[in-house]
Structures are given as structure tokens and as C-alpha cells.
Amino acid sequence: MGEQPLQGDKMYLAEALELKDTIDAKIIELRSILVSLARDEENKKDQIDMAVSRLYELVEQYQKQDMLINKVYNEVNITIGGSEVSIANAIIMLESMNTKMEILTELIKVLQNNNVSGFDIFKMLNDRDKIEKNYDVIDAEIESCKWRVKLS
């Protein structure tokens, strides 16, 4: 994984994700400051120019960090049910599972609130619970690799 992380010699994936979150928080904060400066009646052109410049730097750092993480997500495999799957694909699987759980939860709620008969609510609950258990297994595998995988 050729490209060097932004900071540190060899950081773990978890550290790279934390750094990405930190950069994102700084971007959000600086955007807010920039908007405040722009709304100020005493148009502070120098401060606005500096804030925009710093904001662009942070966005570039975020992009580099995100690309590095994405590269790892695509290169590193985890084992799910005996099969090797990239972290990127495992995340896609989690998103799909989450959508299924949301659909079932919403449907169950509507059916129960409207006393609709003819549907096996217990089967739907069981299906949702199975999806949730699989979700938890995949999520735990992804989380555990974050402190095993080092970026180089």
C-alpha cells in the first residue's frame, strides 16, 4: 500500500479513521467560522482569504486520508461465513442489511399500529433478528481488523 499516511510512520487503520474524523470536524468548524466572517459587516477580506486557504488545505488532507482508507478497504479481506470479502464489500453488505432491518422495522410497526391481519409478524421479527445477528458478526469483524491492519 504505497502511499504514506498523512501523519505518523505506520498507523493502524483505526488511527487513520480517527484522523479522518478529526480533519472532518476541523472542516465543519472552519466552514462555520468562514460563514460568520462573510456575514460580518466589517468584511475581513484577509481573514476570509486565510480561512478559505486553510479550508482548502484541510479538504485536500481529508481527500488524501479518505483515498488511503478506501485503498485499504478494497485491498484488505476479512472472513465472513468462510468466504474472503474485502472490507469495502463488507461495508456495502452492512448498508444493505441495515436497509432491510429498517424496512422490516417500519413494516412491523405499521402492521401492528393498524391491526392488519394476515401477516406473520413473528416471522418478520425473526427475520429482522437474523439479519441483525449477521450484521453484528460482520461489523465486529470489520472493527477488529481496524487495530490489526497497519497502513504503510
N, C-alpha and C positions, 0 to 999 in steps of 0.2 A: 504494500500500500504506500506507494512512493511519496506523496505529498506530506510535508511535515505539518503537525498541528500548529495552531497559532501560538500556543504558549506551552512551555514545558518540553522536556526531551521526549519522553514516551508516556502519553497519558492514556488512561483507560477510557473506554467508550463512555462510561458513566460521567467521567470528568469532562469529556468533550461535550456531552449533552448539557451538563451544568453550565459550562462556559457559554454555550449557545443561548441558554435561557438568560444568563446574565447580560449578554450582549443585547438580547431582545428587550429586556427590562430597561436597559440604558437607552435604546432607540425610542421606546414608548415615552420615557421621561423627557428626553431631549425634544421629541416632537411636540410635546405639551409646552415645553419652555419656548420653543420656536413660535408656536401659535400665539402664546402670550406676548412675546416680543413683537410680533407682527401686528397685534391688536393695540399695542401701546401707542398712545398719541404722540409720544416722543419717539418717533421712528428711529430706532437704534440700528442703523444700517450696519455698522461694524460688528455689533453683537449678532445680528441676524446672519451676516456673512460667515462669521466664525461658527455659529450653530449649524448652519447648512453644511459647511465644510466638515465639521465633526460628525454630523449625521451621515453624510456620505461615507466617511471612513468606517463608521460602525456598521452601516449596511453592507459594505464590502467585506468586513470581518465576519458578519453573520453569514453572508453568502459562502465564503470560504469554509467556514465551520460546518455549515449545512451540507455542502458538497462533500466534505470529508466524511461526515457521518453517513450520508447517503451511499457513498462508495463502500463503506464498511457494511452497511445494511445489505447491500447487494452481493458482497463477497463472502460474508461470514454465514455459515449454515448452522442451524440448530436442528435437533432431532425432535420430531413430533410424530408420535404413533409409529415409530420405527422408520420413518422417512426423513431424509435430509431436505430441509427447506431453508431458503435464505431468510434472513431477518426481515428484509423488505416484504417478501411474500407472506411471512407470518403476521406482519402488521396489517397487511391487506386482509388476511383471514380474520384477524381480530375485529377489524372495522365491519366486515360482513356479519360476523357473529353478533356484534353489538346492535347492528341494524335489525337482525332477526329477533333479538331479545326485546328491543323497543317495540317492534311490530306486535309481537305476541303479548307483551305487557299492555299495550294500548287496546288491543282487541279484547283481551280478557276483561279489562276494566269496563269497556263499553258494553260487552255482553252481560256482565254482572249488573251494572248500573241500570240497564234497561230490561232486566229479567228476560232475556232472549233464551228460548229453549231450543233444543235440538243440537246443541254444540257440546262437545265433551271438554268442559273447562279443565277437568283434572288432567286430561291428556295434554292439553295446551300448556298447563303449568309444568307438567313433567318434561315436555319437550323443551320449554324455556330453561328448566333446571339443568337438563343435559347439555344444552348449548353453553350455559354459564359455567358448568364444570370444565368443559373443553376449553372455554375462553380462559379460565383461571390457569389451566395447565400450560397453555401456550404463553400466556402473559408471564407466568413465573419463569418459564424457560428463557424468554427474552430478557427479563430483569436479571436473571442470574448470570447471563453472558456479559452484561454491561461491566461487571468487575473482573471478568476473565479475559476479555478482549482488549489488547493494547493496540493503540494506533501508532503507526511509525511514519 
